[in-house]
Amino acid sequence: MSNNQDYWKANIALLLRCLVVWFVVSYGFGILLVDQLNEIRLFGSGYPLGFWFAQQGSIYVFVVLIFYYVKKINELDKQFGVEE
């Protein structure tokens, strides 16, 4: 029973870390810090960085987080002996 609880604690901790990163990127960079980030331009004189985070960056980070979560959860499954 303790092994199951340890597995779920580790699983929830991983999930919370991913959600914190996603929150910081989408809400923090896309809304709260948008004015400061807009001072930085992408691709030379292209789009402001804050605009990019608000429109596309948070989506890209979310997709990367999905792949990160899958990789880490597979490692966690192997660690606790519950892999498929």
Helices and strands as residue ranges (DSSP letters): H 2-23, I 24-32, H 34-37, H 49-52, I 53-57, H 58-80
